[in-house]
């Protein structure tokens, strides 16, 4: 029977019933005459049309239709999210798209896609794939279809600063004049403002913290100058306890902004020193000759914008020294700034002049992996030598490995020996990231432009800090024949000159230009703060003397170093 050759499973239910009925009718007949149906044979005779029973069944089934074989839909093998890497401002939105594909890479339509964010506190995502920046930080947005997923890395940064934080609504405290006492207020109200634009702090060296702030959300500190008086050869253990500003409290200091503050010659720099110091911001700040310019050791998110960090021993620390929350989804943004490292005499490992790295980070040797990510834009870095400590101590001359979230348009001015000592990324996500140059010209031009945009608003009252280096940290105190005398001097403005004195009497000419100190080991180079006199000790009688050095700045402030007893023996 022809009907038996058809798969019953391929027939629609109605067609199965019809086939059974037809089969019963024609089972005993080999053919059926169709009334009135004729055809003409080869002899041109009209013959009644007779159909074979199988043909009747096939015709009937054709009229009612057969179900075609069901082809299952292709399975989702991958999900592509576009864009895969993106940056969004806080409060702004970005539309993502997801394309499910089969094993051959063919795009599939009509598939259900769900969306999720790894941290909606930084970046939220709607069911329609609209990402919104919620806070400075980093998140992974995941699109899932049929248990297959694709991701987009989302970096959220603060909007560029406009105006002054003093313009916000909030209570106002005004500080003026010169103080020799520390300032402390750790119970600030939300949005409290402190106007310190005509305020100068010159504390005794026994005081550890010049300014201690904390309390409510959204605070503002504007202006002021905090000046340290420690000589350059002060040992690390002393400098490690000296802070110009500490933002912290047992409650909160979230979204705190420091703008246009000037700091000179402190140990730990500006410190955001509590777990709740989230989303801090430094804008237009000038930090010079600090051992550690900025401390973020509770691994919070923050922004450094339009700042000038000059001659630091370490630029930025985000290395936990106590129990902290995991900061690996937090983000520190550095943009439109200038950063230089310089050797310091009172270094961590010895008195030899040296500096550490740009970045001190959790992620190598100290609680691996919990340090925040970094995004760096249009910033010029300068260094004249390699870091004294290396990556096994969590010190990095490049962005911390595995922590770079975004990067564009940066310059590294390298004035040291040989090639740059760290693997700087030249591109990131298709954008230029770092360009290495070996000329001072870009740096000098950028410094002049920054200072032109940020004129000083307080008088220059502080003298240079000065200490003898040779003899002193290096060299011998018995002087015979022609000797080389070296002093270290730095100023919150500019050093105008250094005069060496022997028991109060000048020897040699005033040194008005610093001398580059280049020992055999390049990591001990100091090209910024050394002043040198080559002097014939036979010009004075043999005997015991006190050697000192007097430094003066361009405003006429002067400071004499501590003396060293020397013996002239010729």
DOLO-680017 format. One record per residue (C-alpha): x, y, z. Coordinates in steps of 0.001 Angstrom, whole numbers, plus 500000, padded with zeros to 6 digits. Layout:
// residues N
{x->X; y->Y; z->Z}
...
END
This chain:
// residues 570
{x->500000; y->500000; z->500000}
{x->501325; y->503432; z->499000}
{x->499969; y->504964; z->502207}
{x->502240; y->502747; z->504237}
{x->505275; y->504432; z->502732}
{x->504337; y->507715; z->504377}
{x->505469; y->508474; z->507898}
{x->502374; y->508793; z->510067}
{x->504296; y->511149; z->512339}
{x->504735; y->513637; z->509525}
{x->500975; y->514025; z->508951}
{x->498798; y->516612; z->510567}
{x->496095; y->515001; z->512812}
{x->493330; y->515851; z->510330}
{x->495328; y->514294; z->507492}
{x->495837; y->511095; z->509471}
{x->492047; y->510665; z->509845}
{x->491455; y->511314; z->506145}
{x->494107; y->508832; z->505134}
{x->492517; y->506125; z->507284}
{x->489059; y->506747; z->505744}
{x->490361; y->506674; z->502156}
{x->492314; y->503555; z->502848}
{x->489139; y->501770; z->504028}
{x->487200; y->502848; z->500907}
{x->489726; y->501728; z->498357}
{x->491132; y->498705; z->500086}
{x->489022; y->496254; z->497968}
{x->489367; y->498108; z->494676}
{x->492402; y->498483; z->492535}
{x->491076; y->501733; z->491102}
{x->488130; y->504138; z->491261}
{x->486229; y->505693; z->488358}
{x->485631; y->509386; z->488870}
{x->482153; y->510338; z->487587}
{x->482349; y->512596; z->484551}
{x->486118; y->512505; z->484472}
{x->487463; y->511533; z->480998}
{x->490750; y->511658; z->479202}
{x->491673; y->510994; z->475542}
{x->493958; y->508033; z->474825}
{x->496521; y->507679; z->472027}
{x->493776; y->506519; z->469585}
{x->491886; y->509729; z->470254}
{x->489171; y->507866; z->472125}
{x->487527; y->509256; z->475253}
{x->488186; y->506911; z->478166}
{x->486806; y->507218; z->481721}
{x->489458; y->508410; z->484190}
{x->490406; y->505759; z->486722}
{x->492849; y->506557; z->489527}
{x->494974; y->504102; z->491454}
{x->494082; y->504062; z->495150}
{x->497484; y->505330; z->496163}
{x->497086; y->508342; z->493934}
{x->493770; y->509143; z->495598}
{x->495408; y->509049; z->498985}
{x->498307; y->511204; z->497804}
{x->495948; y->513680; z->496176}
{x->493859; y->513914; z->499309}
{x->496859; y->514366; z->501470}
{x->498208; y->517022; z->499151}
{x->494955; y->518896; z->499511}
{x->495127; y->518761; z->503310}
{x->498869; y->519233; z->503599}
{x->501819; y->517329; z->505122}
{x->503937; y->518605; z->507975}
{x->507552; y->519225; z->506848}
{x->510443; y->517928; z->508978}
{x->511005; y->520244; z->511983}
{x->514538; y->521801; z->511985}
{x->515489; y->522868; z->515546}
{x->516714; y->526511; z->515902}
{x->520471; y->527019; z->516036}
{x->521904; y->527148; z->519534}
{x->523611; y->530287; z->520836}
{x->527349; y->529655; z->520979}
{x->528660; y->533162; z->521780}
{x->527352; y->536604; z->522707}
{x->529181; y->539701; z->521459}
{x->528642; y->542964; z->523367}
{x->529346; y->546288; z->521694}
{x->531241; y->548305; z->522661}
{x->533321; y->545796; z->524662}
{x->535195; y->548563; z->526540}
{x->533700; y->551955; z->527291}
{x->534040; y->554991; z->529548}
{x->531038; y->556924; z->530835}
{x->530732; y->559991; z->533055}
{x->528908; y->559875; z->536366}
{x->525262; y->560648; z->535598}
{x->525608; y->559966; z->531862}
{x->524319; y->556949; z->529925}
{x->525605; y->554656; z->527209}
{x->523655; y->552253; z->524999}
{x->525069; y->548744; z->524636}
{x->524020; y->546082; z->522127}
{x->524341; y->542297; z->522242}
{x->524542; y->539945; z->519263}
{x->524029; y->536201; z->519889}
{x->525870; y->534056; z->517324}
{x->525826; y->530355; z->516460}
{x->528846; y->528075; z->516293}
{x->529595; y->529319; z->512753}
{x->529554; y->532941; z->513858}
{x->526221; y->533689; z->512215}
{x->524162; y->536350; z->513976}
{x->520943; y->534993; z->515457}
{x->517720; y->536975; z->515777}
{x->514793; y->536653; z->518111}
{x->516840; y->535464; z->521060}
{x->516122; y->536674; z->524594}
{x->519038; y->538583; z->526156}
{x->519280; y->539522; z->529841}
{x->521627; y->542135; z->531286}
{x->523433; y->542450; z->534633}
{x->526114; y->544662; z->536229}
{x->528828; y->543393; z->538542}
{x->528486; y->546555; z->540651}
{x->525411; y->548718; z->540155}
{x->526878; y->551240; z->542592}
{x->529287; y->552214; z->539830}
{x->527380; y->551332; z->536660}
{x->523751; y->550189; z->536405}
{x->522218; y->548549; z->533331}
{x->518560; y->548449; z->532287}
{x->516750; y->545517; z->530610}
{x->517181; y->547418; z->527330}
{x->521000; y->547572; z->527794}
{x->521227; y->551247; z->528778}
{x->524237; y->551706; z->531087}
{x->524241; y->554654; z->533524}
{x->527269; y->555891; z->535464}
{x->526478; y->555965; z->539171}
{x->529845; y->556586; z->540834}
{x->533552; y->556697; z->540037}
{x->534614; y->553092; z->539644}
{x->534627; y->550084; z->537350}
{x->532084; y->547385; z->536544}
{x->531563; y->544478; z->534188}
{x->528230; y->544461; z->532345}
{x->527172; y->540983; z->531208}
{x->524702; y->540010; z->528471}
{x->523371; y->536429; z->528651}
{x->521402; y->534394; z->526116}
{x->520758; y->530640; z->526424}
{x->523408; y->530349; z->529152}
{x->526051; y->531973; z->526928}
{x->527475; y->535358; z->527937}
{x->529453; y->538303; z->526674}
{x->530771; y->541274; z->528632}
{x->531644; y->544948; z->528427}
{x->534170; y->546617; z->530753}
{x->532706; y->549948; z->531916}
{x->534881; y->552670; z->533452}
{x->532968; y->555449; z->535212}
{x->534762; y->558760; z->535756}
{x->533770; y->562058; z->537299}
{x->532684; y->564916; z->535090}
{x->535354; y->567564; z->534439}
{x->535548; y->570152; z->537191}
{x->533922; y->573489; z->536476}
{x->533874; y->576454; z->538823}
{x->534790; y->576184; z->542492}
{x->533427; y->573905; z->545175}
{x->532926; y->577096; z->547203}
{x->529952; y->577767; z->544909}
{x->527992; y->574856; z->546372}
{x->525302; y->575403; z->548984}
{x->526565; y->574746; z->552510}
{x->527943; y->576313; z->555660}
{x->531120; y->578372; z->555218}
{x->534224; y->578683; z->557405}
{x->536926; y->581179; z->556403}
{x->540570; y->580792; z->557428}
{x->543034; y->583664; z->557025}
{x->546563; y->584666; z->558024}
{x->549541; y->582615; z->559126}
{x->549134; y->579893; z->561729}
{x->551574; y->577804; z->563726}
{x->548826; y->575537; z->565034}
{x->547105; y->572630; z->563364}
{x->543512; y->572872; z->562135}
{x->541059; y->570087; z->563020}
{x->537353; y->569558; z->562348}
{x->536147; y->565969; z->562025}
{x->532460; y->566776; z->562583}
{x->531774; y->568747; z->559437}
{x->528186; y->568992; z->558209}
{x->527199; y->567806; z->554750}
{x->528473; y->570156; z->552008}
{x->530449; y->572251; z->554527}
{x->532920; y->574641; z->552882}
{x->536269; y->575905; z->554143}
{x->537732; y->578919; z->552376}
{x->541496; y->578922; z->553038}
{x->542609; y->580977; z->550047}
{x->544535; y->583472; z->552220}
{x->545653; y->581006; z->554905}
{x->549209; y->579698; z->555462}
{x->550267; y->576920; z->557825}
{x->553836; y->576940; z->559187}
{x->553822; y->574397; z->561982}
{x->556677; y->573426; z->564293}
{x->558394; y->570244; z->563147}
{x->557085; y->568436; z->566233}
{x->553478; y->568576; z->564920}
{x->552467; y->565529; z->562887}
{x->549239; y->566653; z->561156}
{x->548601; y->570165; z->559848}
{x->544937; y->569748; z->558799}
{x->542553; y->566971; z->559866}
{x->539103; y->566932; z->558252}
{x->536109; y->564601; z->558409}
{x->532409; y->564315; z->558957}
{x->529698; y->564786; z->556379}
{x->529317; y->564116; z->552683}
{x->530317; y->566539; z->549940}
{x->532738; y->568766; z->551840}
{x->534954; y->571400; z->550218}
{x->538390; y->572799; z->551083}
{x->539636; y->575583; z->548832}
{x->543119; y->577119; z->548696}
{x->545725; y->577642; z->551385}
{x->549361; y->576708; z->551745}
{x->550867; y->574114; z->554089}
{x->554639; y->574424; z->554473}
{x->556973; y->571906; z->556088}
{x->560387; y->572908; z->557466}
{x->562163; y->569545; z->557722}
{x->565646; y->569535; z->556181}
{x->566160; y->567218; z->553207}
{x->568298; y->564750; z->555187}
{x->565496; y->564049; z->557712}
{x->565259; y->560290; z->558152}
{x->562326; y->558325; z->556768}
{x->561037; y->557193; z->560166}
{x->560414; y->560830; z->561094}
{x->558967; y->561947; z->557763}
{x->556677; y->558912; z->557642}
{x->554568; y->560422; z->560456}
{x->554154; y->563915; z->558966}
{x->550908; y->564719; z->557124}
{x->549853; y->568052; z->555583}
{x->546195; y->566963; z->555323}
{x->544269; y->563939; z->556545}
{x->540692; y->563458; z->555373}
{x->539051; y->560842; z->557569}
{x->536815; y->560174; z->560532}
{x->534946; y->557372; z->562178}
{x->531820; y->558344; z->560277}
{x->532254; y->559552; z->556716}
{x->533997; y->561993; z->554436}
{x->532545; y->560880; z->551138}
{x->532772; y->562991; z->547981}
{x->535223; y->565387; z->549630}
{x->536896; y->567874; z->547311}
{x->540218; y->569612; z->547890}
{x->540974; y->572365; z->545396}
{x->543927; y->574689; z->544796}
{x->545768; y->573751; z->547989}
{x->549584; y->574022; z->547986}
{x->551755; y->571630; z->550013}
{x->555535; y->571678; z->550415}
{x->557959; y->569262; z->552058}
{x->555846; y->566797; z->554009}
{x->556212; y->563073; z->554521}
{x->552985; y->561278; z->553731}
{x->551319; y->563929; z->551646}
{x->547560; y->564410; z->551376}
{x->545940; y->561336; z->552890}
{x->542452; y->559919; z->552475}
{x->542744; y->557757; z->555528}
{x->539441; y->555976; z->556144}
{x->537293; y->553342; z->554496}
{x->534464; y->555828; z->554038}
{x->536548; y->558383; z->552097}
{x->534872; y->557338; z->548861}
{x->534920; y->559414; z->545670}
{x->537461; y->561984; z->546861}
{x->538709; y->564627; z->544444}
{x->541873; y->566724; z->544169}
{x->541648; y->569644; z->541758}
{x->544255; y->572259; z->540887}
{x->546545; y->571191; z->543737}
{x->550298; y->571814; z->543899}
{x->552281; y->569268; z->545944}
{x->556050; y->569735; z->545944}
{x->558935; y->567772; z->547447}
{x->556766; y->565382; z->549460}
{x->557997; y->561902; z->550259}
{x->554603; y->560447; z->549292}
{x->552418; y->562984; z->547555}
{x->548970; y->561336; z->547757}
{x->547884; y->558460; z->549989}
{x->544806; y->556350; z->549243}
{x->545616; y->553310; z->551338}
{x->541986; y->552382; z->551973}
{x->541746; y->551751; z->548226}
{x->538835; y->554115; z->547552}
{x->537796; y->555692; z->544264}
{x->539091; y->559193; z->543616}
{x->540040; y->561758; z->540975}
{x->543231; y->563786; z->540516}
{x->542456; y->566570; z->538057}
{x->544657; y->569442; z->536851}
{x->547189; y->568924; z->539664}
{x->550963; y->569447; z->539709}
{x->552943; y->566964; z->541797}
{x->556596; y->568033; z->541648}
{x->559705; y->566237; z->542894}
{x->557895; y->563563; z->544898}
{x->559601; y->560450; z->546196}
{x->556392; y->558487; z->545470}
{x->553428; y->559895; z->543563}
{x->550398; y->557825; z->544592}
{x->549950; y->555065; z->547161}
{x->546999; y->552656; z->547137}
{x->548540; y->549892; z->549192}
{x->546640; y->548634; z->552205}
{x->548558; y->548774; z->555475}
{x->545666; y->547457; z->557549}
{x->542404; y->545582; z->556981}
{x->540440; y->547184; z->554149}
{x->537581; y->546365; z->551865}
{x->538419; y->544914; z->548461}
{x->539029; y->547931; z->546240}
{x->539489; y->546091; z->542952}
{x->536329; y->547617; z->541427}
{x->537209; y->551104; z->542639}
{x->538943; y->553514; z->540294}
{x->541468; y->556326; z->540615}
{x->541333; y->558773; z->537703}
{x->544387; y->560887; z->536851}
{x->543875; y->563501; z->534169}
{x->545264; y->566793; z->532839}
{x->548039; y->566758; z->535451}
{x->551837; y->566936; z->535819}
{x->553804; y->564443; z->537931}
{x->557556; y->564274; z->538531}
{x->559723; y->562116; z->540758}
{x->562971; y->563305; z->542310}
{x->565607; y->561805; z->544567}
{x->565368; y->562542; z->548295}
{x->568260; y->562255; z->550727}
{x->566379; y->560766; z->553671}
{x->565224; y->557759; z->551656}
{x->563562; y->554648; z->553040}
{x->566443; y->552210; z->552630}
{x->569409; y->554524; z->553220}
{x->570492; y->558131; z->553186}
{x->571627; y->557894; z->549577}
{x->569505; y->560075; z->547297}
{x->566815; y->558043; z->545584}
{x->563117; y->557881; z->544922}
{x->560547; y->555146; z->544682}
{x->557979; y->554681; z->541935}
{x->555021; y->556598; z->540579}
{x->552609; y->553974; z->541922}
{x->552731; y->552032; z->545203}
{x->549946; y->549485; z->544907}
{x->548259; y->546518; z->546466}
{x->548619; y->543750; z->543942}
{x->552172; y->542506; z->544345}
{x->553463; y->541231; z->547639}
{x->550879; y->543106; z->549738}
{x->547368; y->541618; z->549660}
{x->547447; y->540819; z->545924}
{x->544675; y->542005; z->543698}
{x->542653; y->544298; z->545971}
{x->544076; y->547635; z->544788}
{x->541851; y->549930; z->542700}
{x->542038; y->550320; z->538956}
{x->543492; y->553431; z->537320}
{x->542485; y->555536; z->534333}
{x->545042; y->558059; z->533048}
{x->544313; y->560861; z->530582}
{x->546461; y->563654; z->529119}
{x->549007; y->563660; z->531947}
{x->552739; y->564338; z->531633}
{x->555081; y->562337; z->533868}
{x->558788; y->562996; z->534402}
{x->561541; y->560980; z->536041}
{x->565329; y->561203; z->535906}
{x->566104; y->557758; z->537321}
{x->564605; y->554368; z->538110}
{x->562808; y->553476; z->541320}
{x->564950; y->552400; z->544263}
{x->562377; y->549739; z->545176}
{x->560921; y->547480; z->542529}
{x->557761; y->545547; z->541739}
{x->558402; y->542864; z->544341}
{x->557751; y->545629; z->546886}
{x->554582; y->546783; z->545104}
{x->556328; y->549766; z->543450}
{x->555591; y->550440; z->539772}
{x->557081; y->552873; z->537274}
{x->554214; y->551956; z->534930}
{x->550482; y->551684; z->535641}
{x->550061; y->548804; z->538099}
{x->549840; y->545544; z->536117}
{x->546293; y->544391; z->535513}
{x->544840; y->547631; z->536893}
{x->544703; y->549917; z->533853}
{x->541031; y->550614; z->533064}
{x->541495; y->553363; z->530477}
{x->544318; y->555439; z->529052}
{x->544769; y->558164; z->526466}
{x->547217; y->560886; z->525459}
{x->549938; y->560663; z->528142}
{x->553639; y->561532; z->527925}
{x->556556; y->560104; z->529903}
{x->559593; y->562413; z->529975}
{x->562530; y->560086; z->530614}
{x->565856; y->561797; z->531408}
{x->567575; y->558783; z->532954}
{x->570195; y->556357; z->531680}
{x->569363; y->553877; z->528923}
{x->565841; y->552855; z->527918}
{x->562857; y->553506; z->530127}
{x->562990; y->550877; z->532904}
{x->559355; y->549688; z->532803}
{x->556917; y->548376; z->530156}
{x->554754; y->551413; z->529446}
{x->551717; y->550645; z->527251}
{x->551866; y->552618; z->524012}
{x->548209; y->551985; z->523142}
{x->545052; y->551013; z->524997}
{x->541806; y->549936; z->523361}
{x->542981; y->551425; z->520071}
{x->543950; y->554792; z->521584}
{x->547444; y->556226; z->522156}
{x->548292; y->555625; z->525815}
{x->551912; y->556623; z->526593}
{x->554574; y->558288; z->524476}
{x->558139; y->558303; z->525830}
{x->560259; y->561378; z->525098}
{x->563852; y->562081; z->526158}
{x->563740; y->565873; z->525964}
{x->562867; y->568280; z->528788}
{x->561054; y->570598; z->526399}
{x->557528; y->569139; z->526767}
{x->557888; y->569162; z->530546}
{x->559211; y->572725; z->530829}
{x->556494; y->574011; z->528506}
{x->553722; y->572233; z->530429}
{x->555036; y->573481; z->533800}
{x->555089; y->577094; z->532588}
{x->551549; y->576745; z->531262}
{x->550245; y->575194; z->534502}
{x->551804; y->577885; z->536682}
{x->550339; y->580535; z->534404}
{x->546861; y->579093; z->534977}
{x->547377; y->578760; z->538742}
{x->548941; y->581979; z->540080}
{x->549948; y->581991; z->543703}
{x->547405; y->583686; z->545991}
{x->549514; y->583807; z->549171}
{x->552846; y->585558; z->549832}
{x->556055; y->583522; z->549751}
{x->557026; y->583416; z->553427}
{x->559004; y->580183; z->553745}
{x->562755; y->579872; z->553149}
{x->564329; y->576912; z->551377}
{x->565071; y->573716; z->553272}
{x->568809; y->573005; z->553245}
{x->571140; y->570238; z->554448}
{x->574736; y->569281; z->553733}
{x->575155; y->566196; z->551590}
{x->578949; y->565980; z->551114}
{x->580419; y->565977; z->553648}
{x->577390; y->564868; z->555583}
{x->575547; y->561863; z->554202}
{x->578576; y->561031; z->552054}
{x->582238; y->561980; z->552168}
{x->584745; y->562599; z->554923}
{x->585082; y->565491; z->557311}
{x->588831; y->565874; z->556889}
{x->589413; y->568257; z->553989}
{x->592684; y->568090; z->552105}
{x->593582; y->569856; z->548886}
{x->590768; y->570465; z->546396}
{x->587442; y->569097; z->547650}
{x->583901; y->568914; z->546305}
{x->581240; y->570247; z->548656}
{x->577567; y->569412; z->547928}
{x->574382; y->570687; z->549549}
{x->570744; y->569713; z->548992}
{x->568267; y->572588; z->548787}
{x->564577; y->572812; z->547848}
{x->561943; y->575549; z->548072}
{x->558177; y->575891; z->547729}
{x->558973; y->578372; z->544959}
{x->562456; y->578435; z->543462}
{x->565920; y->578344; z->545013}
{x->567858; y->581417; z->543907}
{x->571263; y->580445; z->545279}
{x->573322; y->578566; z->547873}
{x->576358; y->579984; z->549699}
{x->578837; y->577741; z->551547}
{x->580272; y->579166; z->554769}
{x->583197; y->578053; z->556894}
{x->582675; y->579161; z->560496}
{x->580438; y->581961; z->559242}
{x->582777; y->583222; z->556507}
{x->581780; y->582685; z->552833}
{x->583936; y->580322; z->550791}
{x->583713; y->580383; z->547035}
{x->580972; y->582026; z->545017}
{x->577267; y->581609; z->545590}
{x->575963; y->578695; z->543526}
{x->572960; y->579941; z->541567}
{x->572459; y->576917; z->539339}
{x->571964; y->573400; z->540628}
{x->574529; y->570771; z->539672}
{x->573342; y->567419; z->538390}
{x->574489; y->564663; z->540701}
{x->575277; y->561567; z->538602}
{x->577057; y->558786; z->540504}
{x->577933; y->555504; z->538798}
{x->574653; y->553858; z->539835}
{x->571874; y->555693; z->537914}
{x->569177; y->554984; z->540496}
{x->570958; y->557430; z->542836}
{x->570969; y->560291; z->540371}
{x->569616; y->563637; z->541568}
{x->569312; y->566194; z->538783}
{x->567143; y->568686; z->540670}
{x->568218; y->569617; z->544199}
{x->572028; y->569459; z->544479}
{x->574328; y->572520; z->544546}
{x->578062; y->571956; z->544318}
{x->581247; y->573911; z->545053}
{x->584716; y->572740; z->544065}
{x->586952; y->574414; z->546649}
{x->590664; y->574509; z->547414}
{x->590933; y->573896; z->551180}
{x->594478; y->575301; z->551148}
{x->592954; y->578772; z->550997}
{x->592435; y->578666; z->554800}
{x->594779; y->577661; z->557608}
{x->594708; y->574130; z->558931}
{x->592294; y->573727; z->561804}
{x->588798; y->572783; z->562887}
{x->585829; y->574633; z->561407}
{x->582043; y->574466; z->561147}
{x->580813; y->574005; z->557586}
{x->577305; y->575307; z->556758}
{x->575315; y->576304; z->553685}
{x->572830; y->579173; z->553309}
{x->569981; y->578794; z->550824}
{x->567845; y->581694; z->549606}
{x->564781; y->581762; z->547394}
{x->563620; y->584257; z->544781}
{x->561518; y->586099; z->547395}
{x->564609; y->586724; z->549573}
{x->563798; y->584182; z->552318}
{x->566951; y->582468; z->553593}
{x->567801; y->579407; z->555682}
{x->571134; y->578115; z->557009}
{x->571738; y->574386; z->557259}
{x->572837; y->572558; z->560360}
{x->576606; y->572687; z->560667}
{x->579152; y->569880; z->560311}
{x->582510; y->569989; z->562043}
{x->585324; y->569598; z->559528}
{x->589067; y->569548; z->559843}
{x->591239; y->571242; z->557235}
{x->594528; y->569358; z->557004}
{x->597072; y->570280; z->554319}
END
